[in-house]
Amino acid sequence: MAARTKTAKERPSYRCTECGWQTAKWLGRCPECQAWGTIEEYGAPAVRTTAPGRVTTSALPIGQVDGRQATARPTGVPELDRVLGGGLVPGAVVLLAGEPGVGKSTLLLDVAAKSASDEHRTLYVTGEESASQVRLRADRIKALDDHLYLAAETDLAAVLGHLDAVKPSLLILDSVQTVASPEIDGAPGGMAQVREVAGALIRASKDRGMSTLLVGHVTKDGAIAGPRLLEHLVDVVLHFEGDRHARLRLVRGVKNRYGATDEVGCFELHDEGITGLADPSGLFLTRRDEPVPGTCLTVTLEGRRPLVAEVQALTVDSQIPSPRRTTSGLETSRVSMMLAVLEQRGRISALGKRDIYSATVGGVKLSEPAADLAIALALASAASDTPLPKNLVAIGEVGLAGEVRRVTGVQRRLAEAHRLGFTHALVPGDPGKIPPGMKVLEVADIGDALRVLPRSRRREAPRDEEDRR
C-alpha cells in the first residue's frame, strides 16, 4: 500500500517565540527579529474564514459624524500642546521615545499632575520604578494632585484591571517595553510582547475614549525599539531629544494624525523639574559688549519656530601632519564642504594646514543648509582673526560653486532676528518683506559675503599663492 500523504493539518509548522514569525521549516535564526534559537515547532493552524457579523455602529455620511468628540484637551504644558496640535484628543495614543536619562519620565509626571482634575482622572503606571520612587520625584518637581493615581505594574492584565477601577481620562505607561502579557510567549520587551501590549492598550483607549501616553525605549542607533508596527498603530510619535550635558530638551513630532508633524517644543531641564521655554533663543547666544573673531549668528527653523543660534569657530596652527577637524552641534560633512568652498571659491588658503574647531552655543544642533553661510563666515573670521560686524545675522545655503541659495522661511527668520534686536542681515537674493529698521544685504556668492569682513584686517590672512609671494 502506498504511503499516505500528509495533509495540510498534519504538516508541521514552526514559529518564532520572540516575534511570532511563522515558517514551514526549522531555522536556527529568525529572519524577522534576527534572534537565535527561537524557532520552535507547533501544530499548523486550521484554515479559518470569517463570516459577516453584526455591526456595532451603523455607517454614516461623513458630514453627519460628530467631530466634537475628537476635540483636543490641553495638557497644561503649552510646549507639549504645541507639538500635539492643541492637546490630547480623547482616544488618541501617543508614543514618546528618547534616550535614557533625557527626562521622559519627568516630563510625563508633570503632564500627569497638570492634566488631573475633578472631571478627568489620570493614571500613571510605572513598570521601571516602584511607586515610592515615583513619589519622590513627584515631591521634587511638585507634581502632586489628588486625582493623579499611581500604580507599579508589569502585567498587562493588572494594567487593564486598574483601568476598570480608576476609569481615567489619561493613561501614562512608563514604559511599554516593561509590560508583558502571560498569554504571549517571550520576554518583556520582545517584539511579540510589545505588539500585544500596545494593541491591547490601543483597543482600550479607543473603546473608552481615553488618551494614552506610552513611553518607548530607543536602540543605540536612536530608533524606537520594538517592531515597526508599533509606530504605525499609534496616532502620534514624538521624539524627546537633548544632550545630557545641556539644559535644552526638544520634543519633536515625527507622526501626528491630529496636527502638523514639523512642530517642536522646547524645554529646560533643571533640578526642580522641567519647564517649557516659550522663547528659547537666549540659550543659544553669548552676550558680549564687543564682537569676537570666529563667531557668527544665524536663524534656524526648528519646525515652524525660528531660533537665533550662534556658530563659533577657532583655527590654530597644527602640530601634526594631518590637521584636526572637530565639530560640536554641526555636521562634520557640511563644515568640510564650507572649508573647501572657502579655499577654492573664497581664496582663503590659510585653512588647509590649520587645526579647525567649530561648535554651536547652548547644545543646539544645526543641520539645515540655511546655516551654511554662518558657518562659512565664522570660519573666515577665525582664519583672518577679524570679527564680524556687531548685530549681524547670516542666512543662506552655500553651494559648491560658491553661490548663496535661497532657503525657506526667510521672512520669519528676519522677523525673529529683528525682534531680538539685530539690525543687519546677510541673505540670498529676493528675501521678501523686510522688517522696518533692519538693513539687509543681498549676497549672490561667497565672495560678496566675505566683503563684510574689514579689509584692513582681512588682508593679513593669505588668500592665495600670489599673496604669499
C-alpha positions as CSV (number, residue, x, y, z in Angstrom):
1,M,0.0,0.0,0.0
2,A,1.3,3.4,-0.9
3,A,2.3,5.7,2.0
4,R,-0.4,8.1,3.0
5,T,0.4,11.7,2.0
6,K,0.4,14.2,4.9
7,T,-2.4,16.8,4.7
8,A,-2.0,20.5,5.5
9,K,-3.2,19.9,9.1
10,E,-0.6,17.1,9.7
11,R,2.3,19.0,8.2
12,P,4.5,20.5,11.0
13,S,4.9,24.3,11.2
14,Y,7.4,26.5,13.0
15,R,7.0,29.8,14.8
16,C,9.4,32.3,16.4
17,T,8.6,32.6,20.1
18,E,10.1,36.1,20.1
19,C,8.2,37.9,17.4
20,G,5.6,35.3,16.2
21,W,7.0,34.9,12.6
22,Q,5.9,31.6,11.0
23,T,7.7,29.3,8.6
24,A,7.2,25.8,7.1
25,K,10.7,24.6,8.1
26,W,13.0,25.0,11.0
27,L,15.7,27.7,11.0
28,G,18.4,28.5,13.5
29,R,17.9,32.2,13.2
30,C,14.6,34.1,12.8
31,P,14.8,36.3,9.6
32,E,12.3,38.8,11.1
33,C,13.8,39.7,14.5
34,Q,17.3,38.2,14.0
35,A,17.1,36.2,17.2
36,W,18.9,32.8,17.5
37,G,17.3,29.6,18.7
38,T,13.8,30.9,19.0
39,I,12.2,28.9,16.2
40,E,10.0,26.1,17.7
41,E,7.6,23.6,16.2
42,Y,3.9,23.8,16.8
43,G,0.7,22.4,15.1
44,A,-0.3,24.0,11.8
45,P,-3.4,26.2,12.4
46,A,-6.5,25.2,10.6
47,V,-7.7,27.4,7.8
48,R,-10.5,29.7,9.0
49,T,-12.8,32.1,7.3
50,T,-14.6,35.0,8.9
51,A,-18.3,35.2,8.3
52,P,-20.1,38.6,8.3
53,G,-21.2,39.6,11.7
54,R,-23.4,42.2,13.4
55,V,-22.0,45.7,13.2
56,T,-21.6,47.7,16.4
57,T,-22.5,51.1,14.9
58,S,-24.1,51.9,11.6
59,A,-22.1,53.7,8.9
60,L,-23.0,57.4,8.5
61,P,-22.3,60.0,5.9
62,I,-19.1,61.8,6.9
63,G,-20.9,65.1,7.2
64,Q,-23.2,63.6,9.9
65,V,-20.3,62.3,12.1
66,D,-19.9,64.3,15.3
67,G,-16.4,65.8,15.3
68,R,-16.7,67.4,18.7
69,Q,-15.8,64.1,20.3
70,A,-12.3,64.5,18.9
71,T,-11.7,67.9,20.3
72,A,-8.2,68.2,21.8
73,R,-7.9,68.8,25.6
74,P,-4.9,70.9,26.8
75,T,-2.4,69.0,28.9
76,G,-1.4,72.1,31.0
77,V,2.1,72.1,29.3
78,P,1.9,74.7,26.5
79,E,5.1,73.5,24.7
80,L,3.8,69.9,24.6
81,D,0.4,71.2,23.4
82,R,2.2,73.0,20.6
83,V,3.7,69.7,19.3
84,L,0.4,67.7,19.8
85,G,-1.6,70.2,17.8
86,G,-3.5,71.8,20.7
87,G,-3.6,69.0,23.3
88,L,-4.6,65.3,23.7
89,V,-7.5,64.0,21.7
90,P,-9.8,61.5,23.5
91,G,-8.9,58.0,22.4
92,A,-5.5,59.1,21.0
93,V,-2.4,57.0,21.6
94,V,0.9,58.9,21.8
95,L,4.3,57.2,21.7
96,L,7.2,59.2,23.3
97,A,10.7,57.9,22.8
98,G,14.1,59.2,23.8
99,E,17.5,58.3,25.2
100,P,17.8,57.1,28.8
101,G,18.0,60.0,31.3
102,V,16.8,62.6,28.8
103,G,13.8,63.5,31.0
104,K,10.9,61.5,29.6
105,S,9.5,60.4,33.0
106,T,10.0,63.8,34.5
107,L,8.0,65.4,31.7
108,L,5.2,62.9,31.7
109,L,4.8,63.1,35.5
110,D,4.5,66.8,35.2
111,V,1.9,66.3,32.5
112,A,0.0,63.8,34.6
113,A,-0.3,66.2,37.5
114,K,-1.3,69.2,35.4
115,S,-3.9,67.2,33.5
116,A,-5.6,65.7,36.5
117,S,-8.9,67.3,37.7
118,D,-12.2,66.5,39.2
119,E,-13.7,65.5,35.8
120,H,-10.5,63.9,34.4
121,R,-8.6,61.4,36.4
122,T,-5.0,60.4,35.4
123,L,-3.5,57.0,35.9
124,Y,0.3,56.8,35.9
125,V,1.6,53.2,35.6
126,T,5.3,52.6,36.1
127,G,7.0,49.4,35.2
128,E,10.6,50.5,35.7
129,E,10.4,52.0,39.2
130,S,8.5,51.4,42.4
131,A,5.6,53.6,43.4
132,S,7.7,55.2,46.2
133,Q,10.4,56.2,43.8
134,V,8.0,57.9,41.6
135,R,6.5,59.7,44.6
136,L,10.0,61.1,45.5
137,R,10.3,62.5,42.0
138,A,6.8,64.0,42.3
139,D,7.7,65.7,45.5
140,R,10.8,67.1,43.9
141,I,9.1,68.6,40.9
142,K,5.9,69.4,42.8
143,A,3.7,67.1,40.7
144,L,1.1,66.1,43.3
145,D,-2.7,66.0,42.8
146,D,-5.5,64.2,44.5
147,H,-6.8,63.0,41.1
148,L,-3.5,61.5,40.0
149,Y,-3.4,57.8,40.6
150,L,-0.1,55.8,40.7
151,A,0.4,52.1,40.2
152,A,3.5,49.9,39.7
153,E,2.7,47.0,37.4
154,T,4.4,44.9,34.8
155,D,1.4,42.6,34.0
156,L,-0.9,43.6,31.2
157,A,-4.0,42.1,32.9
158,A,-3.3,44.1,36.0
159,V,-3.0,47.3,34.0
160,L,-6.3,46.7,32.3
161,G,-7.8,46.0,35.8
162,H,-6.6,49.4,37.0
163,L,-8.4,51.0,34.1
164,D,-11.7,49.4,35.2
165,A,-11.1,50.5,38.8
166,V,-9.9,54.1,38.2
167,K,-11.7,54.9,34.9
168,P,-9.1,57.5,33.9
169,S,-9.3,60.1,31.1
170,L,-5.5,59.9,30.7
171,L,-3.3,56.8,31.0
172,I,0.5,57.1,31.1
173,L,2.5,53.9,30.8
174,D,6.3,54.1,31.6
175,S,7.3,52.1,29.6
176,V,5.6,49.8,27.1
177,Q,8.7,47.5,26.9
178,T,8.4,46.6,30.6
179,V,4.8,45.3,30.5
180,A,4.1,41.7,29.3
181,S,1.1,39.5,28.7
182,P,1.1,36.0,30.2
183,E,-0.9,34.8,27.1
184,I,2.1,35.5,24.8
185,D,5.4,33.7,24.7
186,G,8.6,35.7,25.0
187,A,10.3,38.0,27.5
188,P,9.0,41.6,28.2
189,G,10.3,44.0,25.6
190,G,10.2,41.3,22.8
191,M,8.5,42.1,19.5
192,A,5.6,39.8,20.2
193,Q,5.1,41.2,23.7
194,V,5.3,44.8,22.6
195,R,2.9,44.2,19.8
196,E,0.4,42.6,22.1
197,V,0.6,45.1,24.9
198,A,0.4,48.1,22.5
199,G,-2.6,46.5,20.7
200,A,-4.5,45.9,23.9
201,L,-3.9,49.4,25.2
202,I,-4.9,50.9,21.9
203,R,-8.2,49.0,21.8
204,A,-8.9,50.1,25.4
205,S,-8.2,53.7,24.5
206,K,-10.5,53.7,21.5
207,D,-13.3,51.9,23.4
208,R,-13.1,54.2,26.5
209,G,-12.3,57.5,24.8
210,M,-9.2,57.6,27.0
211,S,-6.0,59.4,25.9
212,T,-2.8,57.2,26.3
213,L,0.8,58.2,26.6
214,L,3.3,55.4,26.0
215,V,7.0,55.7,26.8
216,G,9.2,53.8,24.3
217,H,12.8,52.8,24.6
218,V,15.3,53.5,21.8
219,T,18.1,51.5,20.3
220,K,21.8,52.5,20.3
221,D,21.2,54.0,16.8
222,G,18.4,56.2,18.2
223,A,15.5,54.4,16.5
224,I,12.4,53.3,18.5
225,A,12.9,49.8,19.9
226,G,10.4,47.1,19.1
227,P,8.5,46.3,15.9
228,R,8.0,49.0,13.3
229,L,4.3,48.1,13.5
230,L,4.2,50.0,16.8
231,E,4.8,53.3,15.1
232,H,2.1,52.6,12.6
233,L,-0.5,51.6,15.2
234,V,-0.2,54.7,17.4
235,D,-1.7,58.1,16.5
236,V,1.3,60.3,17.4
237,V,5.0,59.6,17.6
238,L,7.2,62.1,19.5
239,H,11.0,62.1,19.9
240,F,12.5,63.6,23.1
241,E,16.0,64.9,22.2
242,G,18.7,66.6,24.1
243,D,22.3,66.4,25.2
244,R,22.5,65.3,28.8
245,H,25.2,67.9,29.4
246,A,23.0,70.7,28.3
247,R,19.8,72.2,29.7
248,L,17.9,72.3,26.4
249,R,15.4,69.5,25.6
250,L,13.4,69.3,22.4
251,V,10.2,67.3,21.8
252,R,9.9,66.8,18.0
253,G,6.8,65.5,16.3
254,V,7.5,62.6,13.8
255,K,3.9,61.5,13.2
256,N,0.7,63.2,14.1
257,R,-2.8,62.4,12.9
258,Y,-4.2,65.4,14.6
259,G,-1.8,68.2,13.7
260,A,1.4,69.2,11.9
261,T,4.5,67.0,12.0
262,D,7.0,69.8,11.9
263,E,6.4,71.3,15.3
264,V,9.0,71.4,18.0
265,G,8.6,72.0,21.7
266,C,11.5,73.5,23.8
267,F,12.0,72.6,27.4
268,E,14.7,73.4,30.0
269,L,15.6,70.6,32.4
270,H,16.8,71.7,35.9
271,D,17.0,70.4,39.4
272,E,13.4,71.4,40.2
273,G,12.0,69.6,37.1
274,I,11.3,70.6,33.6
275,T,9.7,73.8,32.3
276,G,8.7,74.9,28.8
277,L,10.6,77.6,27.0
278,A,8.3,80.0,25.0
279,D,11.4,82.0,23.9
280,P,14.5,79.7,24.0
281,S,16.7,81.8,21.7
282,G,18.6,83.3,24.7
283,L,20.1,79.8,25.4
284,F,21.9,79.8,22.1
285,L,23.6,83.2,22.3
286,T,26.5,84.7,24.1
287,R,26.1,88.3,25.1
288,R,29.2,90.4,24.6
289,D,30.0,94.1,24.6
290,E,32.4,93.7,21.6
291,P,32.3,91.2,18.8
292,V,34.9,88.4,18.8
293,P,36.6,86.8,15.8
294,G,35.2,83.4,14.7
295,T,31.6,84.0,15.7
296,C,28.6,84.4,13.5
297,L,24.8,84.4,14.3
298,T,22.2,82.7,12.2
299,V,18.5,81.9,12.5
300,T,17.4,78.3,12.2
301,L,13.9,76.9,11.9
302,E,13.0,74.1,14.3
303,G,9.7,73.1,12.9
304,R,7.9,76.3,12.4
305,R,9.7,78.1,15.2
306,P,12.7,80.4,14.3
307,L,15.6,80.3,16.8
308,V,18.6,82.5,16.8
309,A,21.8,80.4,17.2
310,E,25.5,81.2,17.4
311,V,28.2,79.4,15.4
312,Q,31.7,79.6,16.7
313,A,35.0,78.6,15.0
314,L,38.6,78.6,16.1
315,T,41.7,78.0,13.9
316,V,45.2,77.3,15.3
317,D,48.5,76.2,13.8
318,S,48.6,72.4,13.5
319,Q,51.4,70.4,15.2
320,I,50.7,67.2,13.3
321,P,50.8,66.3,9.6
322,S,47.0,65.8,9.4
323,P,45.2,68.8,10.9
324,R,42.3,68.2,13.2
325,R,38.7,68.9,12.2
326,T,36.5,68.9,15.3
327,T,32.8,69.8,15.4
328,S,30.1,70.0,18.1
329,G,26.5,70.6,17.2
330,L,27.3,70.9,13.5
331,E,27.5,68.2,10.8
332,T,31.1,67.4,10.0
333,S,30.4,66.9,6.3
334,R,28.9,70.4,6.0
335,V,31.8,72.0,7.8
336,S,34.2,70.2,5.5
337,M,32.2,71.5,2.5
338,M,32.4,75.0,3.7
339,L,36.1,74.7,4.2
340,A,36.5,73.5,0.6
341,V,34.3,76.3,-0.7
342,L,36.3,79.0,1.2
343,E,39.6,77.7,0.0
344,Q,38.6,77.3,-3.7
345,R,35.9,80.0,-4.2
346,G,36.8,82.4,-1.4
347,R,40.6,82.2,-2.0
348,I,41.4,81.6,1.7
349,S,44.3,79.2,1.7
350,A,45.2,79.6,5.3
351,L,42.6,76.9,6.4
352,G,44.2,73.9,4.8
353,K,47.1,73.3,7.2
354,R,45.5,74.5,10.5
355,D,43.5,72.8,13.2
356,I,39.9,73.8,13.0
357,Y,37.3,73.6,15.8
358,S,33.7,74.6,15.2
359,A,30.7,74.4,17.6
360,T,27.3,75.8,18.5
361,V,26.3,77.5,21.7
362,G,23.8,76.0,24.2
363,G,23.8,72.5,22.8
364,V,21.6,73.3,19.8
365,K,22.2,71.1,16.7
366,L,22.3,72.9,13.3
367,S,21.7,70.5,10.4
368,E,19.7,72.5,7.9
369,P,21.5,74.1,4.9
370,A,20.4,77.6,6.0
371,A,23.3,77.7,8.4
372,D,25.9,77.3,5.7
373,L,26.6,81.0,5.3
374,A,27.0,81.5,9.0
375,I,29.4,78.6,9.2
376,A,31.5,79.9,6.3
377,L,31.7,83.4,7.8
378,A,32.6,82.1,11.2
379,L,35.5,80.1,9.6
380,A,36.7,83.0,7.5
381,S,36.5,85.3,10.5
382,A,38.6,82.9,12.6
383,A,41.1,82.4,9.8
384,S,41.7,86.2,9.5
385,D,41.3,86.9,13.2
386,T,38.7,89.6,12.2
387,P,35.4,90.0,14.0
388,L,32.2,90.3,12.0
389,P,30.2,93.5,12.5
390,K,28.0,93.6,15.6
391,N,24.3,92.7,15.4
392,L,24.7,90.8,12.2
393,V,23.0,87.5,11.3
394,A,23.7,85.4,8.2
395,I,21.1,83.2,6.5
396,G,21.6,81.1,3.3
397,E,22.7,77.9,1.8
398,V,26.1,77.8,0.1
399,G,26.7,75.6,-3.0
400,L,29.9,74.0,-4.1
401,A,30.2,76.7,-6.8
402,G,30.2,79.3,-4.1
403,E,26.7,80.6,-4.8
404,V,24.4,81.6,-2.0
405,R,21.0,79.9,-2.5
406,R,17.6,80.8,-1.1
407,V,16.1,79.0,1.9
408,T,12.6,78.7,3.2
409,G,11.1,81.0,5.8
410,V,13.5,84.0,5.3
411,Q,10.8,86.5,6.4
412,R,10.1,84.6,9.6
413,R,13.8,84.3,10.3
414,L,14.4,88.1,9.7
415,A,11.4,88.9,11.9
416,E,12.8,86.9,14.8
417,A,16.2,88.4,14.4
418,H,14.7,91.9,14.4
419,R,12.6,91.1,17.5
420,L,15.8,90.2,19.4
421,G,17.5,93.5,18.4
422,F,19.7,92.5,15.4
423,T,19.9,95.3,12.9
424,H,21.9,93.8,9.9
425,A,21.5,90.6,8.0
426,L,23.1,88.8,5.1
427,V,20.6,86.9,3.0
428,P,20.2,85.5,-0.6
429,G,18.5,87.5,-3.3
430,D,14.8,88.4,-3.1
431,P,14.2,88.0,0.7
432,G,10.7,89.3,0.5
433,K,9.3,91.7,3.1
434,I,12.0,93.2,5.4
435,P,11.2,94.3,8.9
436,P,11.3,98.1,9.3
437,G,14.6,99.5,10.5
438,M,16.6,96.4,9.6
439,K,19.4,96.7,7.0
440,V,19.5,93.6,4.7
441,L,22.4,92.9,2.3
442,E,21.6,90.5,-0.5
443,V,24.6,88.4,-1.5
444,A,24.9,86.3,-4.6
445,D,28.0,84.2,-3.8
446,I,30.5,83.6,-1.0
447,G,32.8,86.4,-2.4
448,D,30.1,89.0,-1.8
449,A,29.5,87.7,1.7
450,L,33.2,87.9,2.6
451,R,33.2,91.6,1.9
452,V,31.6,92.2,5.3
453,L,35.0,91.5,6.9
454,P,37.0,94.7,7.4
455,R,39.6,95.0,4.7
456,S,42.4,96.2,6.9
457,R,42.4,93.0,8.9
458,R,41.2,90.7,6.1
459,R,44.4,91.3,4.2
460,E,46.5,89.8,7.0
461,A,45.3,86.3,6.1
462,P,47.0,84.9,3.0
463,R,44.3,84.5,0.3
464,D,46.2,82.7,-2.4
465,E,49.7,81.8,-3.6
466,E,50.3,85.2,-5.1
467,D,49.7,86.9,-1.8
468,R,52.3,84.5,-0.2
469,R,54.9,85.6,-2.7
